[in-house]
Amino acid sequence: MRSLPAQPIHRRSKPSIIAGLAAALVLPGTLPICAPAAAAAEAPKPNIILIVADDLGYGHLGAYGQKKIHTPHLDRLAAEGMRFTQMYAGSHVCQPSRSVLMTGLHTGHTPVRANDVKQLLYDKDVTVAELLGEAGYTSGGFGKWGLGFEGTSGHPLKQGFDEFFGQLLQVHAHFYYPYWAWHNNEKVLFPENEGGRRGTYIQDAIHSHALTFIRKNHERPLFAYLPYIIPHVELVVPEDSEKPYRGKFPKRAILDTRPGYIGSEDGYATVAGMISRLDRQVGGVLALVKELGIDDNTLIIFTSDNGAQNGGKDAGWTAMTDFFEGNGPLRGYKGTFYEGGLRVPFIARWPGRIEPGTLTDHIAAFQDVLPTLAELAGVEPPENIDGLSLVPTLLARGEQREHDGLYWEYARSGGLSRAARIGRWKAVQNGPRSPVELYDLETDISESTNVAAKHPEIVERLTKFMDAAHEPPRDFPPRIERPTIKDYVR
Ligand SMILES: [Ca+2]
């Protein structure tokens, strides 16, 4: 890889930082103690735009082998940046995956470990946005939050974000034509969506608010967290995105049995249109960053919160994912611990700093995002996190630390299921009374052959690792009753 350009501009800021530290010594408590102040002085604090799709699989993008769905902007993002082939989501479903992303803790430690409305972040939890706030960043979140709702400590405005637009609860984010959405603490009404009308596609409103935030704050370091809601249900997209695909694929009705949920008479065309719309919006972010002249000082990361889904009426979602090979060659779907549930696309672009068109097979996971962004911003992450900074990989600088192993767990009524990866080996245990399955990902990326019987010592090692990675979950108080479609659609 080529050597990195020098950063002469930022030498100028050093004396003022030293002066600031001196002042802090005189007046204790006026400045947060940031150990890597020297590092901060050497490099600019980049703007950070973190885009997280919802249920987009490992194989859904052209840059990851997709042939039927057009994703030119994301493919360009990959061509101009670095593509990870072994990035793992925080979990196989939404809420815990986002908790891992925001806290740098894997699901054996992170506060939110299930898709469960009563699980949320507490004041003591430290998020990426809070850390970046210490470094002078302005943070905005746009899309689906999932880690706390109105009036609770888990609300994004209580977790380091200066602005939020979108949907706090998972169920709210199921709907593309809700009659309202949150903007900070206010309900913004969309009367054009009432009476079954399709006036404002809520993802478009989310995207529009995200662009406004970037435009408004681009002169200071900004953190734009864009947990966009595509391509998760409902299965619907405005006509201009669906039309290019009509007649291109076998026509298959993929309906939703839940009352009031929108399905599609032409499901393959609809989901392809949704992913292309997401791609177009990523193109909009790229265009804006260029227009504002902040291209060279902006790190854009794109990923997905978990693998592509299965199930649905008449297994329609399974057929949809399989038709597009949405999880690539990987086994399983969202909600499973096989690679198809966990391994996700991950693209990082930062012109002049990340070598364009590069590929890495470094084994990484969502808990690595917090320490990575903290290092780039020049702040210390909390001591007990599970993540390791990816800066050495991204910037081809210094030595990349490797995980001893990766761990995931999910508790259902039947007990804990869990998985781990150490090097080439992957263990999956689908319940407390299920055997530990073992796969060799180096020779069997599709996890087709359970080799546990052949390697009992490796099974034992992974089992011990999983045992040690689990801490008891937080005991959340009972929550108000679960919201329903009537709360969001009328
Ligand atoms: Ca999801």
Boltz pocket constraint, residues with backbone or C-beta under 6 A from the ligand:
constraints:
  - pocket:
      binder: B
      contacts: [[A, 53], [A, 54], [A, 55], [A, 93], [A, 94], [A, 232], [A, 305], [A, 306], [A, 307]]
      max_distance: 6.0
